[in-house]
Amino acid sequence: MKFLFPNSYNVYLHDTPTDSLFARLTRNLSHGCVRLEKPEELAEYVLRDQPEWSAQRIRKAMHAGQERQVALKDPIPVHILYFTAWADEGGSLHLEKDIYGYDTP
């Protein structure tokens, strides 16, 4: 399953057959697209206003063996953010390696 959204980088959200990757601390394994741990739940959420797409119908379509495109009635904004520094609930600072080279000295 993949979720396409307009962007100039051809990035999309997608299912993966390798669920074990979600247990890894470092998960920069994709080439710009975003692996989804729970694609069925996301599909149910984005199709929540389209009652013809029940959870059962979504699962059936996922395993039908043929590609199918489903348009949303109303667009949903998508924002992908990349953080290399953040503070946790206790106020501790966390710094991670900038694997894409976006941070400046």
CYANA upper distance limits for C-alpha pairs under 8 A (distance plus 0.5 A):
  1 MET  CA     14 HIS  CA      6.18
  1 MET  CA     15 ASP  CA      5.68
  1 MET  CA     39 PRO  CA      7.50
  1 MET  CA     62 MET  CA      7.03
  2 LYS  CA     12 TYR  CA      7.33
  2 LYS  CA     13 LEU  CA      6.01
  2 LYS  CA     14 HIS  CA      4.57
  2 LYS  CA     15 ASP  CA      6.69
  3 PHE  CA     12 TYR  CA      6.30
  3 PHE  CA     13 LEU  CA      5.49
  3 PHE  CA     14 HIS  CA      6.66
  4 LEU  CA     11 VAL  CA      8.19
  4 LEU  CA     12 TYR  CA      5.55
  4 LEU  CA     13 LEU  CA      7.22
  5 PHE  CA     11 VAL  CA      8.33
  5 PHE  CA     12 TYR  CA      6.98
  5 PHE  CA     78 VAL  CA      8.04
  6 PRO  CA     10 ASN  CA      8.25
  7 ASN  CA     11 VAL  CA      7.34
 11 VAL  CA     32 GLY  CA      6.54
 11 VAL  CA     33 CYS  CA      5.36
 11 VAL  CA     34 VAL  CA      7.99
 12 TYR  CA     33 CYS  CA      5.68
 12 TYR  CA     34 VAL  CA      6.80
 13 LEU  CA     33 CYS  CA      6.48
 13 LEU  CA     34 VAL  CA      5.20
 13 LEU  CA     35 ARG  CA      6.45
 13 LEU  CA     36 LEU  CA      6.99
 14 HIS  CA     33 CYS  CA      7.86
 14 HIS  CA     34 VAL  CA      6.67
 14 HIS  CA     35 ARG  CA      5.57
 14 HIS  CA     36 LEU  CA      6.09
 14 HIS  CA     39 PRO  CA      7.74
 15 ASP  CA     35 ARG  CA      6.31
 15 ASP  CA     36 LEU  CA      5.69
 15 ASP  CA     37 GLU  CA      7.54
 15 ASP  CA     38 LYS  CA      8.19
 15 ASP  CA     39 PRO  CA      6.31
 16 THR  CA     35 ARG  CA      6.81
 16 THR  CA     36 LEU  CA      7.47
 16 THR  CA     37 GLU  CA      8.20
 19 ASP  CA     37 GLU  CA      7.43
 20 SER  CA     24 ARG  CA      8.04
 21 LEU  CA     27 ARG  CA      7.42
 22 PHE  CA     27 ARG  CA      7.79
 22 PHE  CA     37 GLU  CA      7.31
 28 ASN  CA     99 ILE  CA      8.44
 30 SER  CA     34 VAL  CA      7.39
 30 SER  CA     35 ARG  CA      7.92
 38 LYS  CA     42 LEU  CA      7.06
 39 PRO  CA     43 ALA  CA      6.60
 40 GLU  CA     44 GLU  CA      6.66
 40 GLU  CA     55 ALA  CA      8.26
 40 GLU  CA     58 ILE  CA      7.74
 40 GLU  CA     59 ARG  CA      7.66
 41 GLU  CA     45 TYR  CA      6.69
 42 LEU  CA     46 VAL  CA      6.64
 43 ALA  CA     47 LEU  CA      6.44
 43 ALA  CA     58 ILE  CA      7.83
 44 GLU  CA     48 ARG  CA      6.24
 44 GLU  CA     53 TRP  CA      8.21
 44 GLU  CA     54 SER  CA      7.80
 44 GLU  CA     55 ALA  CA      6.65
 44 GLU  CA     58 ILE  CA      7.98
 46 VAL  CA     72 LEU  CA      8.07
 46 VAL  CA     76 ILE  CA      8.28
 47 LEU  CA     51 PRO  CA      8.06
 47 LEU  CA     53 TRP  CA      6.95
 47 LEU  CA     72 LEU  CA      7.43
 48 ARG  CA     53 TRP  CA      8.18
 49 ASP  CA     73 LYS  CA      8.49
 50 GLN  CA     73 LYS  CA      8.13
 53 TRP  CA     57 ARG  CA      6.23
 53 TRP  CA     58 ILE  CA      6.66
 54 SER  CA     58 ILE  CA      6.71
 55 ALA  CA     59 ARG  CA      6.77
 56 GLN  CA     60 LYS  CA      6.68
 57 ARG  CA     61 ALA  CA      6.60
 58 ILE  CA     62 MET  CA      6.68
 59 ARG  CA     63 HIS  CA      6.96
 60 LYS  CA     64 ALA  CA      6.53
 61 ALA  CA     68 ARG  CA      8.08
 84 THR  CA     94 HIS  CA      8.42
 84 THR  CA     95 LEU  CA      6.19
 84 THR  CA     96 GLU  CA      5.40
 84 THR  CA     97 LYS  CA      7.02
 84 THR  CA     98 ASP  CA      6.47
 85 ALA  CA     93 LEU  CA      7.59
 85 ALA  CA     94 HIS  CA      5.97
 85 ALA  CA     95 LEU  CA      5.01
 85 ALA  CA     96 GLU  CA      6.82
 86 TRP  CA     93 LEU  CA      6.34
 86 TRP  CA     94 HIS  CA      5.85
 86 TRP  CA     95 LEU  CA      7.35
 87 ALA  CA     91 GLY  CA      5.77
 87 ALA  CA     92 SER  CA      5.75
 87 ALA  CA     93 LEU  CA      4.98
 87 ALA  CA     94 HIS  CA      6.46
 88 ASP  CA     92 SER  CA      6.04
 88 ASP  CA     93 LEU  CA      7.24
 88 ASP  CA     94 HIS  CA      7.94
 98 ASP  CA    102 TYR  CA      7.12
 98 ASP  CA    103 ASP  CA      7.00
